[in-house]
């Protein structure tokens, strides 16, 4: 099962809401590869276009001091030990919502499980770990193929924070892998990020080759 997430955010999903099936149309304003920031991870077998101010964060990069205020966060640790494959956030400049980020997890495929089953299992994880609740589960078609999008909310973890986080996870199947594209924001800003997150999911493409080649650090 996919781990919970980074930057104080949890990543999980439990379809407590009935699903809705539709084809995801391209959103106005989605950046092209030349306009946005491209993240390419050939080891994990994908490439994806992010907004131009987003950056991939690699282990030990100075950017962690901006995002987390320190090194050794859960997100950075998971990148180092392989639990999480990639992490990115708006950095140049930062967005007003400092909670916004993307974590990408990759698991070996289990052909016996449908995407709906994987989404259900993921939902149980978030419900158990962060007292979260799934507010919507959608089946949709993106250029990379069929996907399930799970939307959930949960109390922001830690200290005196009095706001909720929103998680939007796109679950896709490619060859022998399952990809979890997990976006997090404050719940109060989630609607304004919906199109941007969909643009990134729609830009997801499979690639092959050794190594990882992030476009920016």
C-alpha positions as CSV (number, residue, x, y, z in Angstrom):
1,X,0.0,0.0,0.0
2,X,1.1,3.5,-0.8
3,X,2.6,5.4,2.1
4,X,1.3,8.5,3.7
5,X,2.7,11.7,2.5
6,X,5.2,14.4,2.9
7,X,5.5,17.9,4.1
8,X,3.2,17.2,7.0
9,X,0.5,16.0,4.6
10,X,-1.1,12.6,4.4
11,X,-1.7,10.7,1.2
12,X,-4.5,8.2,1.1
13,X,-8.0,7.6,-0.2
14,X,-11.2,5.7,0.7
15,X,-14.1,5.9,-1.8
16,X,-16.9,6.7,0.7
17,X,-18.6,8.7,-2.1
18,X,-20.1,7.2,-5.2
19,X,-18.0,7.4,-8.3
20,X,-18.7,9.4,-11.4
21,X,-17.3,8.5,-14.8
22,X,-16.4,11.1,-17.4
23,X,-13.7,12.0,-20.0
24,X,-11.4,14.7,-18.7
25,X,-11.2,17.4,-21.3
26,X,-8.0,19.5,-21.6
27,X,-8.1,22.6,-19.4
28,X,-7.6,26.0,-20.9
29,X,-4.1,27.3,-20.0
30,X,-2.3,23.9,-19.6
31,X,1.4,24.7,-20.2
32,X,3.2,23.0,-23.1
33,X,6.5,21.4,-22.5
34,X,8.2,24.5,-23.7
35,X,6.2,26.8,-21.4
36,X,6.2,24.7,-18.2
37,X,8.7,22.8,-16.0
38,X,9.2,19.2,-17.2
39,X,10.0,16.5,-14.7
40,X,11.4,13.3,-16.3
41,X,12.1,10.2,-14.2
42,X,13.2,7.5,-16.6
43,X,13.8,5.1,-13.7
44,X,10.2,5.3,-12.7
45,X,9.2,5.5,-16.3
46,X,7.4,8.8,-16.7
47,X,7.6,12.4,-17.8
48,X,5.2,15.2,-16.8
49,X,4.8,18.9,-17.4
50,X,4.2,21.2,-14.4
51,X,3.5,24.9,-14.2
52,X,6.6,27.1,-14.8
53,X,7.1,28.1,-11.2
54,X,7.1,24.4,-10.0
55,X,10.4,22.7,-9.2
56,X,11.4,19.1,-8.5
57,X,13.2,18.7,-5.1
58,X,16.0,16.2,-4.9
59,X,17.5,14.9,-1.7
60,X,19.9,17.4,0.0
61,X,18.9,20.3,-2.2
62,X,18.8,23.7,-0.7
63,X,15.2,24.0,-1.8
64,X,14.2,21.9,1.2
65,X,15.1,24.8,3.5
66,X,12.4,26.9,1.7
67,X,9.7,24.2,1.7
68,X,10.4,22.6,5.1
69,X,12.7,25.0,6.9
70,X,15.2,22.2,7.5
71,X,16.7,19.0,6.0
72,X,15.6,15.6,7.2
73,X,11.8,16.0,6.7
74,X,9.6,13.0,6.1
75,X,9.4,13.9,2.4
76,X,13.2,14.1,2.0
77,X,13.7,10.9,4.0
78,X,11.2,9.0,1.8
79,X,13.0,10.2,-1.3
80,X,16.3,8.9,0.0
81,X,14.9,5.5,1.0
82,X,12.8,5.1,-2.1
83,X,9.4,5.1,-0.5
84,X,8.5,8.1,-2.6
85,X,9.9,8.5,-6.1
86,X,9.5,12.2,-6.7
87,X,8.5,15.4,-5.0
88,X,7.7,18.9,-6.4
89,X,6.3,22.2,-5.3
90,X,5.8,25.8,-6.5
91,X,9.1,27.6,-5.7
92,X,10.0,30.2,-8.3
93,X,8.1,32.0,-6.9
94,X,6.2,30.2,-4.2
95,X,2.4,30.2,-4.2
96,X,0.5,32.0,-1.5
97,X,-0.7,28.5,-0.3
98,X,2.6,27.1,1.1
99,X,1.0,23.7,1.6
100,X,0.8,22.9,-2.2
101,X,2.9,20.0,-3.4
102,X,3.1,16.9,-5.5
103,X,4.3,13.5,-4.2
104,X,4.6,10.6,-6.7
105,X,4.6,7.0,-5.6
106,X,5.1,4.0,-7.8
107,X,4.2,0.4,-7.0
108,X,4.4,-2.9,-8.8
109,X,1.1,-3.7,-10.5
110,X,-1.3,-6.3,-9.1
111,X,-3.3,-7.4,-12.2
112,X,-5.9,-8.9,-9.9
113,X,-6.9,-5.5,-8.6
114,X,-9.0,-2.9,-10.5
115,X,-8.3,0.8,-10.2
116,X,-11.4,1.1,-8.1
117,X,-10.0,-1.5,-5.7
118,X,-6.7,0.3,-5.5
119,X,-8.5,3.5,-4.8
120,X,-10.6,1.9,-2.1
121,X,-7.5,0.5,-0.4
122,X,-5.8,3.9,-0.6
123,X,-8.9,5.5,1.0
124,X,-8.7,3.2,3.9
125,X,-5.1,4.3,4.4
126,X,-5.9,8.0,4.7
127,X,-8.9,7.4,6.9
128,X,-6.9,5.3,9.3
129,X,-3.8,7.5,9.4
130,X,-5.2,11.1,9.4
131,X,-8.9,10.8,10.3
132,X,-9.5,11.9,6.7
133,X,-12.6,11.4,4.6
134,X,-13.0,10.9,0.9
135,X,-15.4,13.5,-0.5
136,X,-15.4,12.3,-4.2
137,X,-14.1,9.5,-6.4
138,X,-14.1,9.9,-10.2
139,X,-13.3,7.5,-13.0
140,X,-11.8,9.4,-15.9
141,X,-9.8,9.1,-19.1
142,X,-6.5,11.0,-19.5
143,X,-4.1,10.7,-22.4
144,X,-2.1,8.1,-20.5
145,X,-5.2,5.9,-20.2
146,X,-7.9,5.2,-17.6
147,X,-7.5,6.8,-14.2
148,X,-9.2,7.2,-10.9
149,X,-9.2,10.6,-9.1
150,X,-9.7,10.5,-5.4
151,X,-10.4,13.7,-3.4
152,X,-10.2,13.8,0.3
153,X,-9.9,16.2,3.2
154,X,-8.2,15.8,6.6
155,X,-7.1,18.0,9.5
156,X,-3.7,19.5,9.0
157,X,-1.3,17.5,11.2
158,X,0.7,19.0,14.0
159,X,0.5,21.8,16.6
160,X,-2.1,24.5,16.6
161,X,-3.0,24.5,12.9
162,X,-6.8,25.0,12.6
163,X,-7.3,24.3,8.8
164,X,-7.9,21.2,6.7
165,X,-5.8,19.9,3.9
166,X,-7.2,18.7,0.6
167,X,-5.7,15.7,-1.1
168,X,-6.3,15.0,-4.8
169,X,-4.8,11.7,-6.0
170,X,-4.7,10.4,-9.6
171,X,-4.1,6.7,-9.8
172,X,-3.0,5.3,-13.2
173,X,-1.8,1.9,-14.4
174,X,1.0,1.7,-17.0
175,X,2.4,-1.7,-18.0
176,X,3.6,-3.4,-14.7
177,X,3.4,-0.3,-12.5
178,X,0.8,1.7,-10.6
179,X,1.4,5.4,-10.3
180,X,-0.1,7.6,-7.6
181,X,0.1,11.3,-8.4
182,X,-0.8,12.9,-5.0
183,X,-1.5,16.6,-4.9
184,X,-2.0,18.5,-1.6
185,X,-3.2,22.0,-0.9
186,X,-5.2,23.7,1.8
187,X,-8.9,22.7,1.5
188,X,-9.8,26.4,1.2
189,X,-7.7,26.8,-2.0
190,X,-8.3,23.3,-3.5
191,X,-10.9,24.5,-6.0
192,X,-8.5,27.0,-7.6
193,X,-5.8,24.3,-8.0
194,X,-8.2,21.7,-9.6
195,X,-7.4,22.7,-13.2
196,X,-3.6,22.9,-12.6
197,X,-3.6,19.4,-11.0
198,X,-5.7,18.0,-13.9
199,X,-3.3,19.6,-16.4
200,X,-0.4,17.8,-14.8
201,X,-2.2,14.5,-14.7
202,X,-3.1,14.9,-18.4
203,X,0.6,15.6,-19.3
204,X,1.7,12.3,-17.7
205,X,3.5,10.2,-20.3
206,X,5.4,6.9,-20.1
207,X,9.1,6.9,-20.9
208,X,11.9,4.3,-20.8
209,X,15.6,4.5,-20.1
210,X,18.1,4.5,-17.3
211,X,18.5,7.1,-14.7
212,X,16.5,10.2,-13.7
213,X,16.7,13.5,-15.5
214,X,15.0,16.3,-13.7
215,X,14.7,19.5,-15.7
216,X,15.4,21.7,-12.7
217,X,16.6,21.5,-9.2
